Amino acid sequence: MRVLGIETSCDETGIALYDDSLGLMADLLYSQIDVHKAYGGVVPELASRDHIRKCLPMIDQILAQTETKPDQIDAIAYTEGPGLIGALLVGASIAKSLALAWNIPAIGIHHMEGHLQATQLTETPTQYPFVALLVSGGHTQLMACSQPGEYEILGESMDDAAGEAFDKVAKMLGLGYPGGPQVAALATHGAKGRFHFPRPMTQKPGLNFSFSGLKTHTMNTLRALKDPSDQDRADIARAFEDAVVETIKIKCTRALAQTGYPTLVLAGGVSANTSLRASLQALSQTLQVEVSYPDLKFCTDNGAMIAIAGLLRRSQWQHDNHEIIARPRWPMTELQGLAT
């Protein structure tokens, strides 16, 4: 079975072709960083327009690169949500139009299930059951994954997602867009322990997250310095990153203890953060559990994760009609379970 994947949830256009016998045949990714850099963040209308410009040419390139004809494709998977409504509609419209023309199903995929399935793109796919940490610009969630398509939310962010907090702190520090990688880079020059930031919601039981107060603490620390030097900014970046990483580590420890599952899967854009990876890898040795994460190129949004999630859904004969649907808000608790 061969599935074409289309990812257009935010500011990256991802197209991929996945075959259940051959594996990932090809994937292309176009980032809109240069488009949005001048504005310090994603401009939804510009994101939609860029997806329109890039999507079809990239699909043509994928088909030419793999010498694939439309009649060799069994399904088209696209990101139905969550994400920016305009960007989602571009992918949904193209997927549904091609599906109608090629007489194949179009399968709407939950963006976060795509990130979960990205771990199946590694040489040694993750075995169920496992605890998943989905951490990105829009989401921070801990989930119990008992089997494919069966997910239970254990905890989630009550306000800002971790990636969103990174981006906002980047602006406070005078860094550019995208902010997360720049905060992480600046933190490597910071002195450990000069500032100690709180580990929010770790003094009470539960698995929910809150990063809004940590963001405010960062702002107050900067204001107290009045005219922070470059080293001050680096030290603050280090303190902020350390607080986020340790908070996540504490919550992951609790989730593993609560479920008894032997594996922790790290997915989403923030999973590319080297400090977070190192901290959770150390946790794996302490708790004698396995920690798994996608290759770096599959941590951020991409078409391959949507294609393989589409294969999962198509194999169970779950596909929708030709109505164009986009869900900017779509809790994973509403995701349809897989037929057995």
C-alpha positions in Angstrom: 0.0 0.0 0.0 1.4 3.4 -1.0 0.3 6.6 0.7 1.0 10.3 -0.2 1.3 12.5 2.8 0.6 16.2 2.9 1.4 18.4 5.9 0.3 22.1 6.0 -0.7 22.7 9.6 1.5 25.8 10.2 4.6 27.2 8.5 6.2 24.2 6.9 5.0 22.4 3.7 5.8 18.7 3.9 5.2 16.1 1.2 6.1 12.5 1.4 5.4 9.1 -0.2 5.4 6.0 2.0 5.1 2.4 0.9 4.4 -0.4 3.4 6.8 -2.7 1.6 9.5 -0.2 0.5 9.3 2.2 3.5 9.8 5.9 3.0 10.3 6.4 -0.7 10.8 10.2 -0.7 10.0 13.3 1.4 10.4 17.0 0.8 10.1 19.8 3.3 9.9 23.5 2.6 10.2 25.9 5.6 8.7 29.3 5.7 11.2 30.7 8.2 12.4 33.4 5.8 8.8 34.5 5.1 7.9 35.1 8.7 11.3 36.1 10.2 10.7 39.8 9.6 7.5 39.6 11.7 8.9 37.7 14.6 6.3 34.9 14.3 4.0 33.1 11.9 1.6 35.3 9.9 -1.3 33.0 9.1 -2.3 34.6 5.8 1.2 34.5 4.5 1.5 30.9 5.6 -1.6 29.9 3.7 -0.4 31.6 0.5 3.0 30.0 0.7 1.4 26.5 1.0 -0.7 27.2 -2.1 2.5 28.1 -4.0 4.5 25.2 -2.8 2.2 22.2 -2.4 1.4 21.1 -5.9 5.0 21.6 -7.3 6.3 19.5 -4.4 3.8 16.7 -5.1 4.9 16.7 -8.7 8.5 16.5 -7.7 7.9 13.6 -5.3 6.0 11.7 -8.0 8.8 12.4 -10.6 11.5 11.5 -8.1 10.0 8.1 -7.3 8.7 7.5 -10.8 5.2 7.0 -9.3 2.0 7.3 -11.3 -1.2 8.4 -9.7 -2.7 5.0 -10.2 0.0 3.5 -8.0 -1.1 5.6 -5.0 -3.6 3.9 -2.7 -4.5 6.9 -0.5 -3.7 10.5 0.3 -3.2 11.5 3.9 -3.4 15.1 5.0 -3.3 17.0 8.2 -6.9 17.7 9.2 -5.9 19.5 12.4 -5.0 21.0 14.7 -3.3 24.0 13.2 -3.9 27.3 11.4 -7.3 27.1 9.7 -6.1 28.7 6.4 -3.1 26.5 6.2 -5.1 23.4 7.0 -7.6 24.2 4.4 -4.9 24.4 1.7 -3.8 20.8 2.4 -7.3 19.5 2.8 -8.5 21.1 -0.5 -5.6 19.7 -2.4 -5.8 16.3 -0.9 -9.6 16.0 -1.5 -9.3 17.3 -5.0 -6.5 14.8 -6.0 -8.4 12.0 -4.2 -11.5 12.7 -6.3 -9.5 12.9 -9.5 -7.5 9.7 -8.8 -10.5 7.9 -7.3 -8.7 7.0 -4.0 -9.6 7.9 -0.4 -8.3 11.0 1.4 -7.6 10.4 5.1 -7.7 13.3 7.6 -4.8 12.9 10.1 -4.5 14.3 13.6 -1.2 16.3 13.6 -0.1 14.9 17.0 -0.8 11.3 15.9 1.5 12.1 13.1 4.2 13.1 15.5 3.6 9.9 17.4 3.9 7.8 14.3 7.2 9.6 13.4 9.0 7.2 15.8 8.0 4.4 13.4 10.3 5.9 10.8 13.4 4.8 12.7 15.4 1.7 12.0 13.9 0.1 15.1 10.3 1.2 15.4 8.9 1.7 18.9 7.0 -1.2 20.4 3.7 -0.6 22.2 2.8 0.1 25.0 4.7 3.3 25.7 4.4 6.8 27.3 4.6 9.6 24.8 5.8 13.1 25.5 4.4 15.3 22.7 6.2 18.6 23.0 6.0 21.4 20.4 5.2 25.0 19.8 1.5 24.3 20.2 1.3 21.3 22.5 2.8 19.8 25.6 1.1 16.5 26.4 1.9 13.2 28.2 0.0 10.3 26.8 -0.4 6.6 27.5 -0.3 4.7 24.2 -1.5 1.1 24.8 -1.7 0.2 21.1 -1.9 2.0 17.7 -4.7 4.4 17.8 -5.5 4.0 21.5 -4.3 7.0 23.4 -5.1 8.3 26.9 -4.0 11.9 27.9 -2.2 11.7 31.2 -1.4 15.4 31.5 -1.1 18.5 29.3 -0.2 22.2 29.5 -2.7 24.4 31.2 -1.5 27.5 29.4 1.6 28.0 27.1 3.1 25.0 25.5 6.8 24.5 26.1 7.7 25.5 22.5 5.5 28.6 22.8 7.2 29.6 26.0 10.6 29.2 24.3 9.5 31.5 21.5 8.2 34.2 23.9 11.4 34.1 26.0 13.4 34.4 22.8 11.6 37.8 22.1 12.4 38.9 25.7 16.0 38.1 25.1 16.1 40.0 21.8 16.5 36.8 19.7 15.1 36.2 16.3 12.6 33.7 14.9 12.3 30.8 15.4 13.0 31.4 19.0 13.4 27.9 20.5 16.6 26.9 18.8 18.1 30.4 19.4 17.3 30.2 23.2 18.9 26.8 23.3 22.0 28.0 21.4 22.4 31.0 23.8 21.9 28.8 26.8 25.1 26.8 25.9 27.1 30.0 26.8 25.2 30.5 30.1 26.5 29.7 33.6 24.7 26.9 35.3 23.2 27.9 38.7 23.6 31.6 38.6 19.8 32.0 38.4 17.4 29.4 39.7 14.0 29.4 38.1 11.0 27.6 39.5 9.9 24.2 38.3 6.2 24.9 37.9 3.6 22.4 39.1 6.2 19.9 40.3 5.4 20.5 44.0 1.9 19.1 43.6 0.8 15.7 42.3 -0.4 15.3 38.8 1.0 15.4 35.3 -0.2 18.7 33.9 2.2 21.4 32.9 2.2 25.2 33.2 4.9 27.4 31.6 3.2 30.8 31.8 4.6 31.6 35.2 8.0 30.6 34.2 7.8 33.0 31.3 6.8 35.8 33.7 9.7 34.9 36.0 12.0 35.3 33.1 10.6 38.7 32.3 10.9 39.9 35.9 14.5 38.7 36.1 15.4 40.6 33.0 13.7 43.8 34.3 15.5 43.5 37.6 18.8 43.7 35.8 17.7 46.9 34.0 20.5 46.7 31.4 21.4 43.0 31.0 24.7 42.2 29.4 25.2 39.4 26.8 26.4 37.1 29.6 23.3 38.0 31.7 21.1 37.0 28.8 23.0 33.8 28.3 22.7 32.9 32.0 19.0 33.6 31.9 18.5 31.5 28.8 20.4 28.7 30.6 18.2 29.0 33.7 15.0 29.0 31.7 16.0 26.0 29.6 17.1 24.1 32.7 13.8 24.8 34.4 11.8 23.6 31.4 13.9 20.5 30.9 13.8 19.5 34.6 10.1 20.1 34.8 9.5 17.8 31.9 11.8 15.2 33.3 9.9 15.1 36.6 6.6 14.7 34.9 7.9 12.0 32.6 9.2 10.1 35.7 5.8 10.3 37.2 4.1 9.1 34.0 6.3 6.1 33.7 5.7 5.2 37.3 1.9 5.6 37.0 1.6 3.5 33.8 4.4 1.0 34.4 5.2 1.1 30.7 8.8 0.3 29.7 9.3 2.9 27.1 9.2 6.7 26.8 8.7 8.2 23.3 9.7 11.8 22.7 8.1 13.6 19.7 7.3 17.0 18.4 9.5 20.0 17.4 10.9 20.6 20.9 12.1 17.0 21.0 15.0 18.2 18.9 16.3 20.1 21.9 19.7 18.5 22.8 19.4 19.3 26.6 16.0 17.7 26.8 17.2 14.6 24.9 20.3 14.3 27.2 18.2 14.7 30.3 15.7 12.0 29.3 18.4 9.7 28.1 19.9 9.9 31.6 16.5 9.2 33.0 16.4 6.0 30.9 19.5 4.7 32.7 18.2 5.7 36.1 14.8 4.0 35.7 15.9 1.2 33.4 13.5 2.2 30.7 13.9 2.8 27.0 13.8 6.3 25.5 12.9 6.6 21.9 12.7 9.7 19.6 12.5 10.3 15.8 15.5 11.3 13.8 16.1 15.0 14.0 14.7 15.7 10.6 11.4 14.1 11.6 11.0 16.0 14.9 9.6 19.1 13.3 6.5 19.0 11.1 6.9 16.8 8.0 5.0 14.9 5.4 6.5 11.5 6.2 4.8 11.4 9.6 1.4 12.2 8.0 2.0 9.5 5.3 2.8 6.8 7.8 -0.1 7.8 10.1 -2.3 7.7 7.0 -1.1 4.1 6.3 -2.1 3.2 9.9 -5.6 4.6 9.4 -6.0 3.3 5.8 -5.0 -0.2 6.8 -8.0 -0.2 9.2 -10.3 1.0 6.4 -10.9 4.4 8.1 -11.2 7.1 5.6 -13.5 10.1 5.0 -15.6 11.4 2.1 -14.8 14.2 -0.2 -16.1 17.0 2.1 -13.3 19.5 2.9 -12.8 19.6 6.6 -10.2 21.4 8.7 -10.1 21.3 12.5 -7.9 24.1 14.0 -8.8 22.7 17.4 -9.0 19.0 17.7 -8.5 17.3 21.1 -6.9 13.9 20.8 -9.6 12.5 23.0 -12.0 12.9 20.1 -9.7 10.8 17.8 -11.5 7.7 16.5 -10.0 4.5 17.8 -8.8 1.9 15.3 -11.0 -1.1 14.4 -9.7 -4.4 15.6 
